[in-house]
Amino acid sequence: MKTAIILIACGTAIATATVVAEKLKEALKKYGIKANTIQCKAAEINYYLSMHKPDVVVHTTPIPKIDVPAFPGHAFLTGIGEEELVEKIAKTILGEEKKD
């Protein structure tokens, strides 16, 4: 099983990020990925990027342009497009897809 570090950024790093983290951890298991999630406020993203070197970032609020593949995570809150988003994140982690 591959282990991935996933940074989840939202407004306060509490409720929304927790929902996204739990759903993502569970969903990535079917791709053979163990997700280690780290939650942060969007305003703190550059600090967390430098400290933790995540494989991908999932955000529920706007973030600055970064050098790590980043995905908007609203699908985890609405359920709309969630499976497709998980697949894109998994492929990126596994090196099968590049995200601009």
CNS distance restraints for C-alpha pairs under 8 A (distance, minus, plus):
assign (resid   1 and name CA) (resid  32 and name CA) 4.97 0.50 0.50
assign (resid   1 and name CA) (resid  33 and name CA) 5.62 0.50 0.50
assign (resid   1 and name CA) (resid  34 and name CA) 6.55 0.50 0.50
assign (resid   2 and name CA) (resid  32 and name CA) 6.24 0.50 0.50
assign (resid   2 and name CA) (resid  33 and name CA) 4.81 0.50 0.50
assign (resid   2 and name CA) (resid  34 and name CA) 6.01 0.50 0.50
assign (resid   3 and name CA) (resid  33 and name CA) 5.65 0.50 0.50
assign (resid   3 and name CA) (resid  34 and name CA) 4.63 0.50 0.50
assign (resid   3 and name CA) (resid  35 and name CA) 5.90 0.50 0.50
assign (resid   3 and name CA) (resid  36 and name CA) 7.10 0.50 0.50
assign (resid   4 and name CA) (resid  33 and name CA) 6.76 0.50 0.50
assign (resid   4 and name CA) (resid  34 and name CA) 6.20 0.50 0.50
assign (resid   4 and name CA) (resid  35 and name CA) 5.03 0.50 0.50
assign (resid   4 and name CA) (resid  36 and name CA) 5.98 0.50 0.50
assign (resid   4 and name CA) (resid  54 and name CA) 7.45 0.50 0.50
assign (resid   4 and name CA) (resid  55 and name CA) 6.12 0.50 0.50
assign (resid   4 and name CA) (resid  93 and name CA) 6.97 0.50 0.50
assign (resid   5 and name CA) (resid  35 and name CA) 6.06 0.50 0.50
assign (resid   5 and name CA) (resid  36 and name CA) 4.88 0.50 0.50
assign (resid   5 and name CA) (resid  37 and name CA) 5.90 0.50 0.50
assign (resid   5 and name CA) (resid  38 and name CA) 7.49 0.50 0.50
assign (resid   5 and name CA) (resid  52 and name CA) 7.79 0.50 0.50
assign (resid   5 and name CA) (resid  53 and name CA) 7.58 0.50 0.50
assign (resid   5 and name CA) (resid  54 and name CA) 4.70 0.50 0.50
assign (resid   5 and name CA) (resid  55 and name CA) 5.42 0.50 0.50
assign (resid   5 and name CA) (resid  56 and name CA) 7.09 0.50 0.50
assign (resid   6 and name CA) (resid  35 and name CA) 6.57 0.50 0.50
assign (resid   6 and name CA) (resid  36 and name CA) 6.11 0.50 0.50
assign (resid   6 and name CA) (resid  37 and name CA) 4.78 0.50 0.50
assign (resid   6 and name CA) (resid  38 and name CA) 6.24 0.50 0.50
assign (resid   6 and name CA) (resid  54 and name CA) 5.34 0.50 0.50
assign (resid   6 and name CA) (resid  55 and name CA) 5.97 0.50 0.50
assign (resid   6 and name CA) (resid  56 and name CA) 5.26 0.50 0.50
assign (resid   6 and name CA) (resid  57 and name CA) 5.72 0.50 0.50
assign (resid   6 and name CA) (resid  58 and name CA) 7.28 0.50 0.50
assign (resid   7 and name CA) (resid  37 and name CA) 5.82 0.50 0.50
assign (resid   7 and name CA) (resid  38 and name CA) 4.85 0.50 0.50
assign (resid   7 and name CA) (resid  39 and name CA) 5.92 0.50 0.50
assign (resid   7 and name CA) (resid  40 and name CA) 7.29 0.50 0.50
assign (resid   7 and name CA) (resid  48 and name CA) 7.83 0.50 0.50
assign (resid   7 and name CA) (resid  49 and name CA) 7.87 0.50 0.50
assign (resid   7 and name CA) (resid  54 and name CA) 5.98 0.50 0.50
assign (resid   7 and name CA) (resid  56 and name CA) 6.49 0.50 0.50
assign (resid   7 and name CA) (resid  57 and name CA) 4.73 0.50 0.50
assign (resid   7 and name CA) (resid  58 and name CA) 6.30 0.50 0.50
assign (resid   8 and name CA) (resid  13 and name CA) 7.87 0.50 0.50
assign (resid   8 and name CA) (resid  17 and name CA) 5.98 0.50 0.50
assign (resid   8 and name CA) (resid  20 and name CA) 7.58 0.50 0.50
assign (resid   8 and name CA) (resid  21 and name CA) 7.00 0.50 0.50
assign (resid   8 and name CA) (resid  37 and name CA) 6.91 0.50 0.50
assign (resid   8 and name CA) (resid  38 and name CA) 6.04 0.50 0.50
assign (resid   8 and name CA) (resid  39 and name CA) 4.80 0.50 0.50
assign (resid   8 and name CA) (resid  40 and name CA) 6.22 0.50 0.50
assign (resid   8 and name CA) (resid  57 and name CA) 5.78 0.50 0.50
assign (resid   8 and name CA) (resid  58 and name CA) 4.83 0.50 0.50
assign (resid   8 and name CA) (resid  59 and name CA) 5.64 0.50 0.50
assign (resid   9 and name CA) (resid  13 and name CA) 6.44 0.50 0.50
assign (resid   9 and name CA) (resid  17 and name CA) 6.56 0.50 0.50
assign (resid   9 and name CA) (resid  39 and name CA) 5.97 0.50 0.50
assign (resid   9 and name CA) (resid  40 and name CA) 4.94 0.50 0.50
assign (resid   9 and name CA) (resid  41 and name CA) 5.34 0.50 0.50
assign (resid   9 and name CA) (resid  42 and name CA) 4.97 0.50 0.50
assign (resid   9 and name CA) (resid  45 and name CA) 6.94 0.50 0.50
assign (resid   9 and name CA) (resid  57 and name CA) 7.33 0.50 0.50
assign (resid   9 and name CA) (resid  58 and name CA) 6.30 0.50 0.50
assign (resid   9 and name CA) (resid  59 and name CA) 4.59 0.50 0.50
assign (resid   9 and name CA) (resid  60 and name CA) 6.48 0.50 0.50
assign (resid   9 and name CA) (resid  61 and name CA) 7.26 0.50 0.50
assign (resid  10 and name CA) (resid  16 and name CA) 6.72 0.50 0.50
assign (resid  10 and name CA) (resid  17 and name CA) 5.94 0.50 0.50
assign (resid  10 and name CA) (resid  39 and name CA) 7.92 0.50 0.50
assign (resid  10 and name CA) (resid  40 and name CA) 6.64 0.50 0.50
assign (resid  10 and name CA) (resid  41 and name CA) 5.23 0.50 0.50
assign (resid  10 and name CA) (resid  42 and name CA) 5.32 0.50 0.50
assign (resid  10 and name CA) (resid  59 and name CA) 5.76 0.50 0.50
assign (resid  10 and name CA) (resid  60 and name CA) 5.08 0.50 0.50
assign (resid  10 and name CA) (resid  61 and name CA) 5.41 0.50 0.50
assign (resid  11 and name CA) (resid  41 and name CA) 5.29 0.50 0.50
assign (resid  11 and name CA) (resid  42 and name CA) 5.85 0.50 0.50
assign (resid  11 and name CA) (resid  43 and name CA) 7.91 0.50 0.50
assign (resid  11 and name CA) (resid  60 and name CA) 7.62 0.50 0.50
assign (resid  11 and name CA) (resid  61 and name CA) 6.36 0.50 0.50
assign (resid  12 and name CA) (resid  40 and name CA) 7.27 0.50 0.50
assign (resid  12 and name CA) (resid  41 and name CA) 5.08 0.50 0.50
assign (resid  12 and name CA) (resid  42 and name CA) 7.75 0.50 0.50
assign (resid  13 and name CA) (resid  17 and name CA) 5.42 0.50 0.50
assign (resid  13 and name CA) (resid  18 and name CA) 7.56 0.50 0.50
assign (resid  13 and name CA) (resid  39 and name CA) 5.48 0.50 0.50
assign (resid  13 and name CA) (resid  40 and name CA) 4.75 0.50 0.50
assign (resid  13 and name CA) (resid  41 and name CA) 4.88 0.50 0.50
assign (resid  13 and name CA) (resid  42 and name CA) 7.99 0.50 0.50
assign (resid  14 and name CA) (resid  18 and name CA) 6.06 0.50 0.50
assign (resid  14 and name CA) (resid  39 and name CA) 7.72 0.50 0.50
assign (resid  15 and name CA) (resid  19 and name CA) 6.39 0.50 0.50
assign (resid  16 and name CA) (resid  20 and name CA) 6.33 0.50 0.50
assign (resid  16 and name CA) (resid  60 and name CA) 7.76 0.50 0.50
assign (resid  16 and name CA) (resid  77 and name CA) 7.91 0.50 0.50
assign (resid  17 and name CA) (resid  21 and name CA) 5.94 0.50 0.50
assign (resid  17 and name CA) (resid  39 and name CA) 6.12 0.50 0.50
assign (resid  17 and name CA) (resid  40 and name CA) 7.85 0.50 0.50
assign (resid  17 and name CA) (resid  60 and name CA) 7.88 0.50 0.50
assign (resid  18 and name CA) (resid  22 and name CA) 6.16 0.50 0.50
assign (resid  18 and name CA) (resid  39 and name CA) 7.55 0.50 0.50
assign (resid  19 and name CA) (resid  23 and name CA) 6.27 0.50 0.50
assign (resid  19 and name CA) (resid  76 and name CA) 7.60 0.50 0.50
assign (resid  19 and name CA) (resid  77 and name CA) 7.55 0.50 0.50
assign (resid  20 and name CA) (resid  24 and name CA) 5.96 0.50 0.50
assign (resid  20 and name CA) (resid  73 and name CA) 7.19 0.50 0.50
assign (resid  20 and name CA) (resid  76 and name CA) 5.70 0.50 0.50
assign (resid  20 and name CA) (resid  77 and name CA) 7.19 0.50 0.50
assign (resid  21 and name CA) (resid  25 and name CA) 6.04 0.50 0.50
assign (resid  21 and name CA) (resid  37 and name CA) 6.22 0.50 0.50
assign (resid  21 and name CA) (resid  39 and name CA) 7.94 0.50 0.50
assign (resid  22 and name CA) (resid  26 and name CA) 6.36 0.50 0.50
assign (resid  23 and name CA) (resid  27 and name CA) 6.08 0.50 0.50
assign (resid  23 and name CA) (resid  76 and name CA) 6.93 0.50 0.50
assign (resid  24 and name CA) (resid  28 and name CA) 6.00 0.50 0.50
assign (resid  24 and name CA) (resid  35 and name CA) 7.62 0.50 0.50
assign (resid  24 and name CA) (resid  76 and name CA) 7.91 0.50 0.50
assign (resid  24 and name CA) (resid  86 and name CA) 7.20 0.50 0.50
assign (resid  25 and name CA) (resid  29 and name CA) 6.72 0.50 0.50
assign (resid  25 and name CA) (resid  34 and name CA) 6.88 0.50 0.50
assign (resid  25 and name CA) (resid  35 and name CA) 5.25 0.50 0.50
assign (resid  25 and name CA) (resid  36 and name CA) 7.68 0.50 0.50
assign (resid  25 and name CA) (resid  37 and name CA) 7.77 0.50 0.50
assign (resid  26 and name CA) (resid  30 and name CA) 7.95 0.50 0.50
assign (resid  27 and name CA) (resid  31 and name CA) 7.93 0.50 0.50
assign (resid  27 and name CA) (resid  86 and name CA) 6.81 0.50 0.50
assign (resid  28 and name CA) (resid  32 and name CA) 6.71 0.50 0.50
assign (resid  28 and name CA) (resid  33 and name CA) 5.33 0.50 0.50
assign (resid  28 and name CA) (resid  34 and name CA) 6.88 0.50 0.50
assign (resid  28 and name CA) (resid  35 and name CA) 7.07 0.50 0.50
assign (resid  28 and name CA) (resid  86 and name CA) 6.92 0.50 0.50
assign (resid  28 and name CA) (resid  90 and name CA) 6.60 0.50 0.50
assign (resid  29 and name CA) (resid  33 and name CA) 5.18 0.50 0.50
assign (resid  29 and name CA) (resid  34 and name CA) 6.17 0.50 0.50
assign (resid  31 and name CA) (resid  90 and name CA) 6.68 0.50 0.50
assign (resid  33 and name CA) (resid  90 and name CA) 7.58 0.50 0.50
assign (resid  40 and name CA) (resid  44 and name CA) 6.39 0.50 0.50
assign (resid  40 and name CA) (resid  45 and name CA) 6.62 0.50 0.50
assign (resid  40 and name CA) (resid  48 and name CA) 7.30 0.50 0.50
assign (resid  41 and name CA) (resid  45 and name CA) 6.63 0.50 0.50
assign (resid  42 and name CA) (resid  59 and name CA) 7.68 0.50 0.50
assign (resid  42 and name CA) (resid  61 and name CA) 6.93 0.50 0.50
assign (resid  42 and name CA) (resid  62 and name CA) 7.33 0.50 0.50
assign (resid  42 and name CA) (resid  63 and name CA) 5.95 0.50 0.50
assign (resid  43 and name CA) (resid  63 and name CA) 7.69 0.50 0.50
assign (resid  44 and name CA) (resid  48 and name CA) 6.48 0.50 0.50
assign (resid  45 and name CA) (resid  49 and name CA) 6.03 0.50 0.50
assign (resid  45 and name CA) (resid  63 and name CA) 7.67 0.50 0.50
assign (resid  46 and name CA) (resid  50 and name CA) 6.31 0.50 0.50
assign (resid  47 and name CA) (resid  51 and name CA) 6.29 0.50 0.50
assign (resid  48 and name CA) (resid  52 and name CA) 5.84 0.50 0.50
assign (resid  48 and name CA) (resid  53 and name CA) 7.74 0.50 0.50
assign (resid  49 and name CA) (resid  53 and name CA) 5.30 0.50 0.50
assign (resid  49 and name CA) (resid  54 and name CA) 6.54 0.50 0.50
assign (resid  54 and name CA) (resid  68 and name CA) 7.53 0.50 0.50
assign (resid  55 and name CA) (resid  68 and name CA) 6.93 0.50 0.50
assign (resid  55 and name CA) (resid  69 and name CA) 7.37 0.50 0.50
assign (resid  55 and name CA) (resid  93 and name CA) 6.39 0.50 0.50
assign (resid  56 and name CA) (resid  68 and name CA) 5.90 0.50 0.50
assign (resid  56 and name CA) (resid  69 and name CA) 5.06 0.50 0.50
assign (resid  56 and name CA) (resid  70 and name CA) 5.82 0.50 0.50
assign (resid  56 and name CA) (resid  71 and name CA) 7.80 0.50 0.50
assign (resid  56 and name CA) (resid  89 and name CA) 7.56 0.50 0.50
assign (resid  56 and name CA) (resid  92 and name CA) 7.89 0.50 0.50
assign (resid  56 and name CA) (resid  93 and name CA) 7.19 0.50 0.50
assign (resid  57 and name CA) (resid  68 and name CA) 6.83 0.50 0.50
assign (resid  57 and name CA) (resid  69 and name CA) 6.25 0.50 0.50
assign (resid  57 and name CA) (resid  70 and name CA) 4.56 0.50 0.50
assign (resid  57 and name CA) (resid  71 and name CA) 6.25 0.50 0.50
assign (resid  58 and name CA) (resid  70 and name CA) 5.69 0.50 0.50
assign (resid  58 and name CA) (resid  71 and name CA) 4.82 0.50 0.50
assign (resid  58 and name CA) (resid  72 and name CA) 5.75 0.50 0.50
assign (resid  58 and name CA) (resid  73 and name CA) 5.50 0.50 0.50
assign (resid  59 and name CA) (resid  63 and name CA) 7.32 0.50 0.50
assign (resid  59 and name CA) (resid  70 and name CA) 7.31 0.50 0.50
assign (resid  59 and name CA) (resid  71 and name CA) 6.31 0.50 0.50
assign (resid  59 and name CA) (resid  72 and name CA) 5.02 0.50 0.50
assign (resid  59 and name CA) (resid  73 and name CA) 5.29 0.50 0.50
assign (resid  59 and name CA) (resid  74 and name CA) 7.92 0.50 0.50
assign (resid  60 and name CA) (resid  72 and name CA) 5.83 0.50 0.50
assign (resid  60 and name CA) (resid  73 and name CA) 5.15 0.50 0.50
assign (resid  60 and name CA) (resid  74 and name CA) 5.76 0.50 0.50
assign (resid  61 and name CA) (resid  72 and name CA) 7.77 0.50 0.50
assign (resid  66 and name CA) (resid  70 and name CA) 7.78 0.50 0.50
assign (resid  69 and name CA) (resid  92 and name CA) 7.78 0.50 0.50
assign (resid  69 and name CA) (resid  98 and name CA) 7.71 0.50 0.50
assign (resid  69 and name CA) (resid  99 and name CA) 5.41 0.50 0.50
assign (resid  69 and name CA) (resid 100 and name CA) 6.52 0.50 0.50
assign (resid  70 and name CA) (resid  99 and name CA) 7.33 0.50 0.50
assign (resid  70 and name CA) (resid 100 and name CA) 7.94 0.50 0.50
assign (resid  71 and name CA) (resid  89 and name CA) 7.66 0.50 0.50
assign (resid  73 and name CA) (resid  77 and name CA) 7.47 0.50 0.50
assign (resid  74 and name CA) (resid  78 and name CA) 6.33 0.50 0.50
assign (resid  75 and name CA) (resid  79 and name CA) 5.10 0.50 0.50
assign (resid  75 and name CA) (resid  80 and name CA) 5.20 0.50 0.50
assign (resid  75 and name CA) (resid  81 and name CA) 5.53 0.50 0.50
assign (resid  75 and name CA) (resid  82 and name CA) 4.78 0.50 0.50
assign (resid  75 and name CA) (resid  85 and name CA) 7.26 0.50 0.50
assign (resid  76 and name CA) (resid  80 and name CA) 7.70 0.50 0.50
assign (resid  76 and name CA) (resid  82 and name CA) 5.72 0.50 0.50
assign (resid  81 and name CA) (resid  85 and name CA) 6.19 0.50 0.50
assign (resid  82 and name CA) (resid  86 and name CA) 6.17 0.50 0.50
assign (resid  83 and name CA) (resid  87 and name CA) 6.23 0.50 0.50
assign (resid  84 and name CA) (resid  88 and name CA) 6.32 0.50 0.50
assign (resid  85 and name CA) (resid  89 and name CA) 6.18 0.50 0.50
assign (resid  86 and name CA) (resid  90 and name CA) 6.01 0.50 0.50
assign (resid  87 and name CA) (resid  91 and name CA) 6.08 0.50 0.50
assign (resid  88 and name CA) (resid  92 and name CA) 6.17 0.50 0.50
assign (resid  88 and name CA) (resid  97 and name CA) 7.27 0.50 0.50
assign (resid  89 and name CA) (resid  93 and name CA) 6.21 0.50 0.50
assign (resid  90 and name CA) (resid  94 and name CA) 6.07 0.50 0.50
assign (resid  91 and name CA) (resid  95 and name CA) 5.97 0.50 0.50
assign (resid  91 and name CA) (resid  96 and name CA) 4.78 0.50 0.50
assign (resid  91 and name CA) (resid  97 and name CA) 5.29 0.50 0.50
assign (resid  92 and name CA) (resid  96 and name CA) 5.73 0.50 0.50
assign (resid  92 and name CA) (resid  97 and name CA) 4.76 0.50 0.50
assign (resid  92 and name CA) (resid  98 and name CA) 5.86 0.50 0.50
assign (resid  92 and name CA) (resid  99 and name CA) 7.03 0.50 0.50
